Amino acid sequence: MYEFKFHRPATVRQAANLLAKNEDAKIVAGGHTLIPVMKQRLASPPHLVDLSKVENLVGIEMKGRALSIGAMTTHAEVAGSAIVGEAIPALASLAGQIGDPAVRHRGTIGGSLANNDPTADYPAACLALDATIVTNKRRLKAEEFFQGLFTTALESDEIIVRIQFPLPKKAAYIKFRNQASRYALVGVFVARRPSEVRVAVTGAGSDGVFRVTAFEEALKKRFASKALEDIAVSADGLNSDIHGSAEYRAHLIGVLARRAVDAANAK
């Protein structure tokens, strides 16, 4: 690692001020991405702002018809929460599939969203459930928050405070994971909402998480896996690497989407 200054603020305002005053400062949430690349000297931020002691960033509660989760809530807490399990079982299941126990007990939902890794799980849930990402400055719909590989709408001194998930009628997440990293080679989150159906895909897109509108239109007419059988997903714009070609990922999207619909209907 290169030399850096470590800050541990007590409030969101203090954290935001540190980010504004210190150019190229980076936030530390769970640290699963930032710390390894710093150890490899692939990143050298002069200031680290640790959010672990910031008040009011942890917690899970229902607010009206929405599930609210604090940004520093860990994956393990989301997975094991009775509130999440009752409100959106698919979200609890998704959190339980992230990494291994060590990762789940340290990694946070806010850190995952701010990093926006193209193979991460939470972006698919946010996009499919039409979540709102609440920051210290504003409220961002998932559609506008995710802006490409490792890129979000967050400004340099903007901090995610909580995420609000409207309750779906039915939902499920199915993931085909890389056996080594446990990241999604392809992950599909299907959500039937009061006025629409959303299908979001992670792990496959060369530009990050995305929706499959052809699936959504078919499922809105008939929410059954058979409605997707004759719809092919194009390989254009999908990742192709040693783990799977773009064509393979396109095939997986269709398979996992049908399984997700079946899983949603079974609950």
C-alpha positions in Angstrom: 0.0 0.0 0.0 0.9 3.6 -0.5 0.7 6.1 2.4 -2.8 7.5 3.2 -4.7 9.4 5.9 -7.5 7.5 7.7 -10.7 9.3 8.8 -13.5 8.0 11.0 -16.4 10.5 11.1 -19.4 10.2 13.4 -22.0 11.7 11.1 -23.0 11.7 7.4 -22.3 15.5 7.3 -18.8 15.0 8.7 -18.1 12.3 6.2 -19.4 14.4 3.3 -17.3 17.4 4.4 -14.2 15.2 4.4 -15.0 14.1 0.9 -15.5 17.6 -0.2 -12.3 18.9 1.4 -10.0 16.1 0.4 -9.6 15.6 -3.3 -9.5 11.9 -4.4 -10.7 10.7 -1.0 -12.4 7.3 -1.1 -15.2 5.9 1.2 -14.6 2.6 3.0 -17.8 0.6 3.7 -17.1 -3.1 3.7 -13.8 -2.6 1.9 -13.9 -5.8 -0.2 -13.0 -4.0 -3.4 -11.0 -1.0 -2.3 -8.6 -2.6 0.2 -7.4 -5.4 -2.2 -6.7 -3.0 -5.0 -4.8 -0.7 -2.6 -2.7 -3.7 -1.4 -1.9 -4.4 -5.0 -1.0 -0.7 -5.5 -3.6 -0.4 -8.3 -5.2 2.5 -6.4 -3.6 5.1 -4.1 -6.3 7.4 -2.6 -4.6 9.9 -0.3 -7.6 9.8 2.2 -9.9 7.1 3.3 -13.2 7.9 5.0 -14.5 5.0 7.0 -18.3 4.9 7.5 -18.4 2.1 10.1 -19.0 4.5 13.0 -21.4 6.9 11.2 -24.7 7.0 13.0 -28.1 6.1 11.4 -26.6 4.2 8.4 -27.6 0.7 9.7 -31.0 -0.8 10.1 -34.0 -2.5 8.4 -37.6 -1.3 8.7 -40.9 -1.0 6.9 -41.9 2.5 5.9 -45.4 2.4 4.6 -45.4 0.1 1.6 -41.6 0.2 1.2 -38.8 -1.7 2.7 -36.0 0.6 3.9 -32.5 -0.7 4.4 -29.6 1.4 5.8 -26.6 1.7 3.5 -24.1 0.1 6.0 -26.4 -2.9 6.7 -24.4 -6.0 5.9 -25.4 -8.8 3.5 -25.7 -11.2 6.4 -28.1 -8.8 8.1 -30.3 -8.5 5.0 -30.2 -12.3 4.5 -31.2 -13.1 8.1 -33.7 -10.3 8.6 -37.2 -11.5 9.5 -38.5 -8.2 8.1 -36.9 -8.7 4.7 -37.9 -12.3 4.7 -41.5 -11.4 5.2 -41.6 -8.3 2.9 -39.3 -9.4 0.0 -38.1 -13.0 0.3 -36.3 -12.8 -3.0 -34.1 -10.0 -1.6 -33.2 -12.0 1.5 -32.4 -15.0 -0.8 -30.2 -12.8 -3.0 -28.2 -11.5 0.0 -27.6 -15.0 1.2 -26.0 -16.0 -2.1 -23.4 -13.2 -2.0 -19.8 -14.5 -1.6 -19.1 -16.6 1.5 -19.9 -16.0 5.2 -16.9 -13.8 5.7 -17.9 -11.5 2.8 -21.6 -11.5 3.9 -20.7 -10.4 7.5 -18.5 -7.5 6.3 -19.8 -6.3 3.0 -22.6 -3.8 2.9 -25.5 -3.1 0.6 -24.5 0.6 0.2 -20.9 -0.3 -0.6 -22.0 -2.8 -3.2 -24.3 -0.3 -5.0 -21.8 2.5 -4.9 -19.1 0.2 -6.4 -21.6 -1.1 -9.1 -19.5 -4.1 -10.0 -21.1 -5.5 -13.2 -21.2 -9.0 -11.7 -22.7 -7.9 -8.3 -26.2 -9.1 -7.2 -27.9 -6.0 -5.6 -28.0 -3.9 -8.8 -30.4 -6.5 -10.4 -32.7 -6.3 -7.3 -32.7 -2.5 -7.3 -33.5 -2.3 -11.0 -36.2 -5.0 -11.0 -37.8 -3.7 -7.8 -37.7 0.0 -8.9 -35.7 0.9 -5.8 -34.9 4.4 -4.7 -31.3 5.1 -3.6 -31.5 7.9 -0.9 -28.3 9.9 -0.5 -27.3 12.8 1.8 -28.3 15.1 -1.1 -31.2 13.6 -3.0 -33.3 10.5 -4.0 -32.2 8.6 -7.1 -34.3 6.0 -8.9 -32.3 2.8 -9.8 -32.7 3.6 -13.5 -30.7 6.8 -13.2 -28.3 5.6 -10.5 -26.6 2.9 -12.5 -24.6 4.4 -15.4 -22.2 1.7 -16.6 -19.3 -0.4 -15.5 -18.3 0.7 -11.9 -20.1 4.0 -12.6 -23.0 5.6 -10.8 -24.7 9.0 -10.6 -23.1 9.7 -7.2 -21.2 13.0 -6.9 -17.8 13.1 -5.3 -19.2 14.2 -1.9 -22.4 12.2 -2.1 -23.0 9.3 0.3 -25.7 6.6 0.1 -27.8 6.7 3.3 -30.5 4.1 2.6 -32.2 2.1 -0.1 -36.0 1.9 -0.3 -37.6 -1.1 -2.1 -41.3 -1.0 -3.0 -43.0 -4.3 -2.2 -43.6 -6.5 -5.3 -46.5 -8.9 -5.7 -44.1 -11.7 -6.6 -40.3 -11.8 -7.1 -37.4 -14.2 -7.4 -33.7 -14.1 -8.1 -31.8 -16.9 -9.8 -28.0 -16.8 -10.2 -25.5 -18.9 -12.1 -22.3 -18.1 -10.2 -18.7 -18.4 -10.9 -17.6 -21.2 -8.6 -14.3 -19.5 -7.6 -15.5 -15.9 -6.9 -19.2 -16.6 -6.4 -20.0 -13.5 -8.5 -22.8 -13.8 -10.9 -21.8 -15.2 -14.3 -25.4 -14.4 -15.0 -28.1 -13.4 -12.5 -31.7 -12.7 -13.3 -34.2 -10.9 -10.9 -37.8 -11.0 -11.9 -40.4 -8.9 -10.1 -44.1 -8.7 -10.7 -45.2 -5.2 -9.5 -48.7 -3.8 -9.3 -48.5 -2.1 -12.7 -45.7 -3.8 -14.5 -43.2 -6.7 -14.6 -39.5 -6.0 -14.5 -36.7 -8.4 -15.5 -33.2 -7.2 -14.6 -29.9 -9.0 -15.5 -26.5 -8.8 -13.8 -23.2 -10.4 -14.7 -23.9 -10.6 -18.4 -23.9 -7.1 -19.8 -20.7 -5.4 -21.0 -22.2 -2.1 -19.7 -23.5 -3.5 -16.4 -27.0 -4.3 -15.2 -29.8 -4.0 -17.6 -33.5 -4.9 -18.2 -34.9 -7.3 -20.8 -38.0 -5.5 -22.1 -39.1 -8.3 -24.4 -39.4 -10.6 -21.4 -41.2 -7.9 -19.4 -43.8 -7.4 -22.2 -44.4 -11.1 -22.5 -44.7 -11.6 -18.7 -47.1 -8.7 -18.3 -49.5 -10.5 -20.5 -49.0 -13.9 -18.8 -46.8 -14.3 -15.8 -45.6 -17.8 -16.6 -42.3 -19.3 -17.7 -43.9 -20.6 -20.8 -44.4 -17.0 -22.0 -40.7 -16.7 -22.4 -40.0 -20.0 -24.3 -40.0 -18.5 -27.8 -38.1 -15.3 -27.0 -34.4 -15.3 -27.8 -32.0 -13.0 -26.1 -29.4 -11.4 -28.4 -25.7 -11.9 -27.6 -24.9 -8.4 -28.8 -23.5 -6.3 -26.0 -22.9 -9.2 -23.7 -19.7 -10.2 -22.0 -17.5 -12.9 -23.5 -14.5 -14.2 -21.5 -12.9 -17.4 -20.3 -15.9 -18.2 -18.2 -18.4 -18.0 -20.9 -19.1 -16.6 -24.4 -21.7 -13.9 -25.1 -23.8 -16.6 -26.8 -23.6 -18.8 -23.7 -24.6 -15.9 -21.4 -27.5 -15.1 -23.7 -28.8 -18.6 -23.4 -28.4 -18.5 -19.6 -30.4 -15.3 -19.4 -33.4 -17.1 -20.9 -33.0 -20.3 -18.8 -32.6 -18.3 -15.5 -35.4 -16.0 -16.3 -37.8 -18.9 -16.7 -36.6 -20.5 -13.5 -37.0 -17.1 -11.7 -40.6 -16.9 -12.9 -41.3 -20.4 -11.7 -39.7 -19.7 -8.4 -41.8 -16.5 -8.0 -45.0 -18.3 -8.8 -44.2 -21.1 -6.3 -44.1 -18.6 -3.3 
